[in-house]
Amino acid sequence: MDETSQKIIDAAMALVRDKGYVATTTKEIARVAGVNECTLFRKFESKKDIVLQGTNQAGWRADVTPEIFENVEWDLQADLKMFMGAYIDRMTPDFVNLSIGLRAPQLYEETKELIMKVPQAFLRTFTDYLNKMCAMGKIPEKDFEALALTVFSATFGYTFLNASFGKELTEIEKDRYINESVQMFVKGIDP
């Protein structure tokens, strides 16, 4: 990828993150990239083409993969903190907002698989972890898929609200939120 094309992609992705896909124009992308609109169309077929190429770049994706959840200690409390913290650390407000921008109806059929990889990585890995903890006799048999969804929903909710409102909604910092959530979850799952 040449430098000009990369500037165009970076400008488009930043604008989609900040304004949404529909509100982002090719004229504005060209201005932010420091090129004229003709150059933009010599490099790319359309705004959609630019954004879809951007979604294929690692720098424009949250690094939430099953591998980030491998450092388990087989201690429910410590591992819950690790799962939640790893997700929150990687799903920054920028990635949350970009993810929202990529849900535009004009793009969603092409972007939904990419967007779904983030929750799927968390849910599959955490469900597997809970099943293994049960097999080890460390936790009782439960509906682990539902429990994983509960933990993910709480983690996603905090991340989404933080990205949307920052400190305007709550002053509760990440570590306090994780610690309190983990305490509540552990008390509910332990016999």
C-alpha positions as CSV (number, residue, x, y, z in Angstrom):
1,M,0.0,0.0,0.0
2,D,1.4,3.4,-1.0
3,E,1.6,6.3,1.4
4,T,-1.2,8.3,-0.2
5,S,-3.6,5.4,-0.1
6,Q,-2.8,4.8,3.5
7,K,-3.4,8.5,4.3
8,I,-6.8,8.2,2.7
9,I,-7.7,5.1,4.6
10,D,-6.5,6.6,7.9
11,A,-8.5,9.7,7.2
12,A,-11.6,7.8,6.3
13,M,-11.5,5.5,9.3
14,A,-10.9,8.4,11.7
15,L,-13.9,10.2,10.3
16,V,-16.1,7.2,10.4
17,R,-15.0,6.7,14.1
18,D,-15.7,10.4,14.9
19,K,-18.8,11.1,12.8
20,G,-20.2,7.8,11.5
21,Y,-20.2,6.4,8.0
22,V,-23.1,8.3,6.6
23,A,-21.9,11.7,7.8
24,T,-18.4,11.1,6.3
25,T,-18.0,12.4,2.8
26,T,-15.3,11.7,0.2
27,K,-14.6,15.5,0.0
28,E,-13.9,15.5,3.8
29,I,-11.8,12.3,3.6
30,A,-9.7,14.0,0.8
31,R,-9.3,17.2,2.9
32,V,-8.2,15.3,6.0
33,A,-5.8,13.1,4.0
34,G,-4.3,16.2,2.3
35,V,-5.2,15.1,-1.2
36,N,-7.7,16.2,-3.8
37,E,-10.9,14.2,-4.3
38,C,-9.7,13.1,-7.8
39,T,-6.7,11.4,-6.2
40,L,-9.0,9.7,-3.8
41,F,-11.0,8.2,-6.7
42,R,-7.9,7.2,-8.6
43,K,-6.9,5.1,-5.6
44,F,-10.3,3.8,-4.5
45,E,-13.6,3.0,-6.2
46,S,-15.8,4.6,-3.5
47,K,-16.0,5.6,0.2
48,K,-17.2,2.1,0.9
49,D,-14.1,0.6,-0.8
50,I,-11.9,2.8,1.4
51,V,-13.5,1.8,4.6
52,L,-13.6,-1.9,3.8
53,Q,-9.9,-1.8,3.0
54,G,-9.4,0.0,6.3
55,T,-11.2,-2.8,8.2
56,N,-8.7,-5.3,6.8
57,Q,-5.8,-3.4,8.5
58,A,-4.8,-4.5,12.0
59,G,-4.4,-0.9,13.1
60,W,-8.1,-0.3,12.6
61,R,-9.2,-3.4,14.5
62,A,-9.4,-4.0,18.3
63,D,-6.9,-6.6,19.3
64,V,-9.5,-8.9,21.0
65,T,-8.7,-12.5,20.1
66,P,-8.8,-15.7,22.1
67,E,-5.0,-15.4,22.6
68,I,-5.4,-12.4,24.9
69,F,-7.3,-14.6,27.4
70,E,-4.7,-17.4,27.7
71,N,-3.1,-16.2,31.0
72,V,-5.5,-18.1,33.3
73,E,-4.5,-19.0,36.8
74,W,-7.5,-21.4,37.3
75,D,-8.7,-19.1,40.1
76,L,-12.2,-17.7,39.3
77,Q,-11.7,-14.3,40.8
78,A,-8.2,-13.6,39.3
79,D,-9.3,-15.0,35.9
80,L,-12.5,-12.9,35.8
81,K,-10.4,-9.8,36.4
82,M,-8.0,-10.8,33.7
83,F,-10.9,-11.5,31.1
84,M,-12.6,-8.2,31.9
85,G,-9.4,-6.2,32.0
86,A,-8.0,-7.6,28.8
87,Y,-11.2,-6.7,27.0
88,I,-11.5,-3.2,28.4
89,D,-7.8,-2.4,27.7
90,R,-8.1,-3.3,24.1
91,M,-11.6,-2.1,23.3
92,T,-10.7,1.5,23.6
93,P,-13.3,4.3,23.1
94,D,-11.8,4.8,19.6
95,F,-12.5,1.2,18.7
96,V,-16.0,1.3,20.3
97,N,-16.9,4.4,18.3
98,L,-15.4,2.9,15.1
99,S,-17.4,-0.3,15.6
100,I,-20.6,1.8,15.9
101,G,-19.6,3.7,12.7
102,L,-19.1,0.4,10.9
103,R,-22.7,-0.7,11.7
104,A,-24.1,1.7,9.1
105,P,-26.7,-0.2,6.9
106,Q,-24.7,0.6,3.8
107,L,-21.7,-1.4,5.3
108,Y,-23.1,-3.8,7.7
109,E,-23.4,-6.9,5.5
110,E,-19.6,-6.6,4.8
111,T,-18.5,-5.6,8.3
112,K,-20.7,-7.6,10.7
113,E,-18.4,-10.7,10.5
114,L,-15.5,-8.6,11.6
115,I,-17.5,-6.8,14.3
116,M,-18.8,-10.1,15.7
117,K,-15.2,-11.5,16.1
118,V,-14.7,-9.4,19.2
119,P,-17.7,-10.7,21.3
120,Q,-17.3,-14.2,19.8
121,A,-13.6,-14.3,21.0
122,F,-14.7,-13.3,24.6
123,L,-17.7,-15.5,24.7
124,R,-16.2,-18.7,23.3
125,T,-13.0,-18.4,25.4
126,F,-14.8,-17.6,28.6
127,T,-17.4,-20.3,28.1
128,D,-14.6,-22.8,27.5
129,Y,-12.8,-21.6,30.6
130,L,-15.9,-22.0,32.8
131,N,-16.5,-25.5,31.4
132,K,-12.9,-26.4,32.3
133,M,-13.2,-24.9,35.8
134,C,-16.3,-27.1,36.3
135,A,-14.5,-30.2,35.0
136,M,-11.7,-29.5,37.5
137,G,-14.3,-29.4,40.3
138,K,-13.6,-25.7,41.0
139,I,-17.1,-24.4,40.2
140,P,-20.5,-26.1,40.1
141,E,-22.4,-27.0,36.9
142,K,-24.3,-24.0,35.5
143,D,-25.4,-22.6,32.2
144,F,-21.9,-21.4,31.3
145,E,-23.0,-19.9,28.0
146,A,-25.5,-17.6,29.8
147,L,-22.9,-16.8,32.5
148,A,-20.3,-15.9,29.9
149,L,-22.9,-13.6,28.2
150,T,-23.6,-12.0,31.5
151,V,-20.0,-11.2,32.2
152,F,-19.4,-10.0,28.6
153,S,-22.5,-7.8,28.7
154,A,-21.4,-6.1,31.9
155,T,-17.9,-5.7,30.4
156,F,-19.2,-4.4,27.1
157,G,-21.7,-2.1,28.9
158,Y,-19.0,-0.4,30.9
159,T,-16.8,-0.1,27.8
160,F,-19.6,1.3,25.7
161,L,-20.8,3.8,28.3
162,N,-17.2,4.9,29.0
163,A,-16.7,5.5,25.2
164,S,-20.0,7.3,24.9
165,F,-20.0,9.5,28.0
166,G,-16.5,9.4,29.6
167,K,-16.6,10.7,33.2
168,E,-20.0,12.5,32.6
169,L,-21.9,9.3,33.6
170,T,-19.8,7.9,36.4
171,E,-16.5,8.5,38.1
172,I,-16.0,4.8,38.6
173,E,-12.6,3.8,37.3
174,K,-11.9,0.6,35.4
175,D,-10.2,-1.3,38.2
176,R,-12.9,-0.5,40.8
177,Y,-15.6,-1.5,38.3
178,I,-13.9,-4.8,37.5
179,N,-13.2,-5.6,41.2
180,E,-16.8,-4.9,42.3
181,S,-18.3,-6.8,39.3
182,V,-16.0,-9.8,39.9
183,Q,-16.9,-9.9,43.6
184,M,-20.6,-9.9,42.8
185,F,-20.2,-12.6,40.1
186,V,-18.0,-14.9,42.3
187,K,-20.4,-14.7,45.2
188,G,-23.2,-15.7,42.8
189,I,-21.5,-18.6,41.2
190,D,-19.7,-20.2,44.2
191,P,-21.8,-22.6,46.2
